[in-house]
Amino acid sequence: MLDVMLKLSRWPLLSQEALIVGASVVTGGLLYLADLYPLYVTGTADLAPMWLRVALFIAICIVEFFRRLAPAAALSLGGVILAVDCFHGPTIPVLLVFADLLYTATLYGPRRLHRQMAPIAAVGLLALITLAFVLQRDWRVPLIAAVTALPFIVIPIWWAANVRQHRDIAEVERANAAQLAQIARLDRSAAIVAERARMARDLHDIIAGHLSAIAIQSEAVLAMDDDPGTARRVLAAVRLNSVQALEEMGAMVRLLRADGTASDETMAPTRLSDLPKLVESARASGIEVEVECQLDDDVPLPAAVDLTAYRITQEALTNVAKHAPQTKALVDIRQQLDVLIVRVANDLAGTSATVAHPGVSHRGLLNMRERAAVVGGSFSAGPDGSSWQVRAILPTTGSQA
């Protein structure tokens, strides 16, 4: 007996069915022993033999074993057994087990069966009542039996329909919660990727911008033998680039250590107000730079647009120093209505004039394009006649700006 119980415990569904069938057998046995099994009292003895009653009850209990494995088939077989039982006079034990089959088929059966259970039960009950009226001489007997049996059919279907509806709602809510969690994970991943891309752009601007200028200026100093005044001016520019690179790296470290309350000044340590320093550093690299800057002092630029314009100008001048040294460049920055136009143009130089610097990733144009796109602007770069032109149009109003 212990081995059987252990085996049943390994099959939760089978053990559950065994408990339910056992409870049905005990309840039906007590009703049969107490002679309380008839559904109604007619004043006459039950003409059906007891062995037939018990056989029908045992048969429907066996069918109950498959109430979860095959709900539709179990309900069909249970209906046949119930019809035979009703033909000899309905009994409570068989009807109780059939009510459980109705409940299980409505709750666990296919969705189509669940939707059609009420009409099927109504048609079946009507057919049994009609058959009883035909076979019974006393019309009161089938009428009383129908009224008595009605709760055994209606309540299981109604109860199971409510339970299934709440279960379906819970499943939908769980699915929605899982989808929301997945969306949140994707949003976090996208935010991490975007933040890494932003940090990569900032690091590129700091390293490729300032350190490239330092490399070019140091190379120029090494080539000077008899011009101490120019060498001193170039070394001053080298120091300026070094100090500014350290300041920007320090600002980035402070931003990474901040708790999310960093101000715009911390997030944008360089602005267009620092443009004179940038131009002076470019001139120290051997570039003749002409600046035309028209900004509206009454309409301050958003911090993101201000920083983007500075970084694009910085990267453009760095590219001029690397790829077209000893040329002339024009920096034209204009604020018009709700846009800021940044244009940097320089004379084209041959490929032989390109200065090679190890470690440069050549991501300057891509970073400038990404920076313009982040604030909702546009970017273009390419030859324009005899010059190379970098042009960015940045919106100064709107949520992205």
C-alpha positions in Angstrom: 0.0 0.0 0.0 2.9 2.3 0.8 4.5 1.6 -2.5 1.2 2.5 -4.3 1.0 5.8 -2.4 4.6 6.7 -3.3 3.9 6.0 -7.0 0.8 8.1 -6.9 2.7 11.0 -5.3 5.1 11.0 -8.3 2.1 11.7 -10.5 0.3 14.7 -9.0 -2.5 14.6 -11.5 -3.2 10.9 -11.0 -3.0 11.2 -7.2 -5.5 14.1 -7.3 -7.9 12.0 -9.4 -7.5 9.1 -7.0 -8.5 11.3 -4.0 -11.5 12.7 -5.8 -12.7 9.2 -7.0 -12.1 7.9 -3.4 -14.3 10.7 -2.0 -17.0 10.0 -4.6 -16.9 6.2 -3.7 -17.2 6.9 0.0 -20.1 9.4 -0.5 -21.9 7.1 -2.9 -21.4 4.1 -0.7 -22.9 5.8 2.3 -25.9 7.0 0.3 -26.5 3.4 -0.9 -26.1 1.9 2.5 -28.5 4.5 4.1 -31.0 3.9 1.2 -30.8 7.6 0.4 -29.6 7.2 -3.2 -32.9 7.9 -5.1 -33.2 11.4 -6.4 -37.0 11.6 -5.5 -39.5 9.6 -3.5 -42.3 8.0 -5.5 -43.9 6.0 -2.7 -42.9 2.8 -4.4 -39.7 0.7 -4.1 -36.9 1.0 -6.6 -37.5 -1.6 -9.3 -33.9 -1.6 -10.6 -31.7 -4.2 -9.0 -29.1 -2.9 -6.6 -26.2 -4.6 -8.5 -27.2 -2.4 -11.6 -27.2 0.7 -9.5 -23.8 -0.1 -8.0 -22.4 -1.1 -11.4 -23.5 2.2 -13.0 -21.9 4.1 -10.1 -18.6 2.2 -10.3 -18.6 2.8 -14.1 -19.0 6.5 -13.8 -16.4 6.6 -11.0 -13.9 4.8 -13.4 -14.7 7.4 -16.0 -13.9 10.1 -13.4 -10.3 9.0 -13.4 -10.0 10.6 -16.9 -11.8 13.9 -16.0 -8.6 15.9 -16.5 -6.8 13.8 -19.1 -9.7 13.7 -21.6 -12.5 16.0 -20.3 -14.7 15.8 -23.4 -14.5 12.0 -23.7 -15.1 11.5 -19.9 -18.2 13.8 -20.1 -19.6 11.9 -23.1 -19.2 8.5 -21.4 -20.6 10.0 -18.1 -23.6 11.3 -20.1 -24.3 7.8 -21.4 -24.1 6.3 -17.9 -26.4 9.0 -16.6 -28.9 8.4 -19.3 -29.1 4.7 -18.4 -29.4 5.6 -14.7 -32.2 8.0 -15.4 -34.0 5.4 -17.5 -34.3 3.3 -14.3 -34.8 6.4 -12.1 -32.1 9.0 -11.4 -29.9 8.5 -8.4 -27.9 11.1 -6.4 -24.5 9.3 -6.4 -24.4 9.1 -10.2 -25.6 12.6 -10.6 -23.0 14.0 -8.1 -20.2 12.3 -10.1 -21.7 13.6 -13.4 -21.8 17.1 -11.9 -18.1 16.9 -11.2 -17.5 15.8 -14.8 -19.5 18.8 -16.0 -17.4 21.1 -13.8 -14.1 19.6 -15.0 -15.1 19.7 -18.7 -16.1 23.3 -18.4 -12.9 24.3 -16.5 -10.2 22.2 -18.2 -11.8 21.2 -21.5 -11.1 22.8 -24.9 -12.1 26.4 -25.3 -14.8 25.4 -27.9 -16.3 22.9 -25.5 -16.2 25.5 -22.7 -18.2 28.0 -24.9 -20.8 25.4 -25.9 -21.2 23.7 -22.5 -24.3 25.6 -21.5 -26.2 24.8 -24.7 -25.1 21.2 -24.6 -26.3 20.8 -21.0 -29.6 22.5 -21.8 -30.3 20.3 -24.8 -29.3 17.1 -22.8 -31.5 18.0 -19.9 -34.4 18.7 -22.2 -33.9 15.4 -24.0 -33.9 13.5 -20.6 -37.0 15.3 -19.4 -38.8 14.6 -22.7 -37.8 10.9 -22.6 -39.0 10.7 -18.9 -42.4 12.2 -19.8 -42.8 9.6 -22.6 -41.8 6.6 -20.4 -43.4 7.6 -17.1 -47.2 7.5 -16.7 -47.2 10.0 -13.9 -46.1 13.4 -15.3 -45.3 14.6 -11.8 -42.3 12.2 -11.5 -40.2 13.6 -14.3 -41.1 17.1 -13.4 -40.0 16.7 -9.8 -36.8 14.9 -11.0 -36.0 17.7 -13.5 -36.4 20.4 -10.8 -34.3 18.5 -8.3 -31.5 17.7 -10.8 -31.3 21.2 -12.2 -28.9 22.5 -9.6 -26.6 19.6 -10.2 -26.2 20.7 -13.8 -26.4 24.5 -13.6 -24.2 25.2 -10.6 -21.1 23.2 -11.8 -21.2 24.9 -15.2 -21.7 28.4 -13.8 -19.0 27.9 -11.1 -16.5 26.4 -13.5 -17.1 29.2 -16.1 -16.4 31.8 -13.5 -13.2 30.1 -12.3 -12.0 29.7 -15.9 -12.7 33.3 -16.7 -10.7 34.5 -13.7 -7.9 32.0 -14.6 -7.8 33.4 -18.1 -7.7 36.9 -16.8 -4.8 36.0 -14.5 -2.9 34.4 -17.4 -3.4 37.5 -19.5 -2.2 39.7 -16.7 0.8 37.4 -16.2 1.6 37.6 -19.9 1.3 41.4 -19.8 3.5 41.6 -16.8 6.1 39.4 -18.5 5.9 41.6 -21.6 6.3 44.7 -19.6 9.3 43.2 -17.8 10.8 42.3 -21.1 10.2 45.8 -22.4 11.8 47.3 -19.3 14.8 45.0 -19.8 15.1 46.1 -23.4 14.8 49.8 -22.4 17.5 49.3 -19.8 19.7 47.6 -22.4 19.0 50.4 -25.0 19.8 53.1 -22.4 23.1 51.4 -21.5 24.0 51.1 -25.1 23.1 54.8 -25.7 25.1 55.9 -22.6 28.1 53.9 -23.7 27.9 55.4 -27.2 27.7 58.9 -25.6 30.7 58.2 -23.4 32.6 56.8 -26.4 31.9 60.0 -28.3 33.1 62.2 -25.4 36.3 60.1 -24.9 37.0 60.3 -28.6 36.6 64.1 -28.6 38.8 64.5 -25.6 41.5 62.1 -26.7 41.4 62.5 -30.5 40.9 66.2 -30.2 43.3 67.4 -27.6 45.9 64.7 -27.9 46.0 65.0 -31.7 46.5 68.7 -31.4 49.3 68.1 -28.8 50.9 65.6 -31.2 50.8 68.0 -34.1 52.1 70.9 -32.1 54.8 68.8 -30.5 55.9 67.7 -34.0 56.0 71.4 -35.0 58.2 72.3 -32.0 60.6 69.5 -32.9 61.0 70.9 -36.4 61.8 74.4 -35.1 65.5 75.1 -34.6 65.9 78.9 -34.7 62.5 80.4 -33.8 62.2 80.4 -30.0 59.2 82.8 -30.1 57.1 80.5 -32.2 58.2 77.5 -30.3 57.2 79.1 -27.0 53.7 80.0 -28.5 53.3 76.4 -29.7 54.3 75.0 -26.3 51.8 77.3 -24.6 49.1 75.8 -26.9 50.3 72.3 -26.0 50.0 73.2 -22.3 46.5 74.7 -22.9 45.3 71.5 -24.7 46.8 69.3 -21.9 45.1 71.4 -19.2 41.8 71.4 -21.0 41.9 67.7 -21.7 42.5 67.1 -18.0 39.6 69.4 -17.1 37.2 67.6 -19.4 38.3 64.2 -18.2 37.8 65.4 -14.6 34.3 66.6 -15.5 33.5 63.2 -17.1 34.7 61.4 -14.0 32.6 63.7 -11.7 29.6 63.0 -13.9 30.1 59.2 -13.6 30.4 59.5 -9.9 27.4 61.8 -9.6 24.1 60.5 -8.2 22.0 61.8 -11.1 21.8 65.4 -9.9 24.6 66.7 -12.1 24.0 70.2 -13.5 24.3 71.3 -17.1 27.6 72.9 -16.3 29.0 69.5 -15.2 27.4 67.7 -18.2 28.7 70.3 -20.7 32.1 71.5 -19.4 32.9 73.1 -22.8 30.7 75.5 -24.7 30.9 77.8 -27.7 32.2 80.4 -25.2 35.4 78.4 -25.2 35.7 78.8 -29.0 38.6 81.3 -28.8 40.8 78.8 -27.0 40.0 76.2 -29.6 40.8 78.5 -32.4 44.1 79.6 -30.8 45.1 75.9 -30.4 44.3 75.3 -34.1 46.4 78.3 -35.1 49.2 77.0 -33.0 49.0 73.8 -35.1 49.8 75.8 -38.2 46.3 76.4 -39.5 45.1 79.9 -40.5 41.7 80.1 -39.0 39.1 82.7 -39.8 36.0 82.9 -37.4 32.6 84.3 -38.1 30.3 83.8 -35.1 26.8 85.3 -34.9 24.9 84.3 -31.8 21.8 85.9 -30.2 22.7 86.9 -26.7 19.0 87.3 -25.8 18.2 83.7 -26.8 20.6 81.4 -24.9 21.4 78.0 -26.6 20.3 74.8 -24.9 23.3 73.1 -23.2 23.1 70.0 -25.4 23.1 72.1 -28.6 25.9 74.4 -27.3 28.1 71.4 -26.5 27.3 69.6 -29.8 28.2 72.7 -31.8 31.5 73.0 -29.9 32.4 69.3 -30.3 31.6 69.4 -34.1 33.8 72.5 -34.5 36.6 70.9 -32.4 36.5 67.6 -34.4 36.4 69.5 -37.8 39.4 71.6 -36.8 41.2 68.5 -35.6 40.6 66.8 -38.9 42.0 69.9 -40.7 45.1 69.7 -38.6 45.6 66.0 -39.3 44.7 65.8 -43.0 45.3 69.3 -44.3 47.9 71.1 -42.2 49.3 74.5 -43.2 46.0 75.4 -44.9 43.3 78.0 -44.3 40.1 77.2 -42.5 36.8 79.1 -42.0 34.6 78.6 -38.9 31.1 80.0 -39.5 28.6 79.7 -36.7 25.2 81.4 -37.1 22.0 81.4 -35.0 19.0 81.8 -37.2 15.4 81.7 -35.9 15.2 78.2 -34.3 18.3 76.6 -35.7 22.1 76.9 -35.2 24.2 76.5 -38.3 27.7 75.3 -37.9 30.0 75.3 -40.9 33.7 74.6 -41.0 35.4 74.7 -44.4 39.1 74.3 -45.3 41.2 74.2 -48.5 41.7 70.7 -49.9 45.1 69.2 -49.6 46.7 66.2 -51.3 46.9 62.9 -49.7 50.6 63.4 -49.1 49.8 66.2 -46.7 47.9 63.9 -44.3 49.7 63.5 -41.0 49.6 60.0 -39.6 49.0 59.5 -35.9 49.0 56.0 -34.4 45.9 55.1 -32.3 43.5 57.4 -34.1 40.3 55.5 -34.9 39.1 57.7 -37.8 35.6 57.9 -36.2 35.4 61.7 -36.3 32.8 62.0 -39.1 30.6 59.3 -37.5 30.8 60.9 -34.1 29.8 64.3 -35.5 26.9 62.8 -37.4 25.7 61.0 -34.2 26.0 64.1 -32.1 23.9 66.1 -34.6 21.3 63.3 -34.7 21.1 63.1 -30.9 19.8 66.7 -30.7 17.5 66.2 -33.7 19.8 68.0 -36.2 21.3 67.1 -39.6 25.0 66.7 -40.6 26.9 66.6 -43.9 30.5 66.5 -44.8 32.3 66.4 -48.2 34.1 68.3 -50.9 32.6 71.6 -52.0 34.5 72.9 -55.0 38.1 73.4 -54.0 37.4 73.1 -50.3 36.2 70.5 -47.8 33.1 71.5 -45.9 31.6 70.2 -42.7 28.0 71.5 -42.1 25.6 70.8 -39.2 22.1 72.3 -38.6 21.0 72.0 -35.0 17.6 72.9 -33.7 17.5 75.3 -30.7 13.9 74.6 -29.7 11.9 71.5 -29.1 12.3 68.5 -26.7 15.3 67.0 -28.4 17.3 70.3 -28.3 
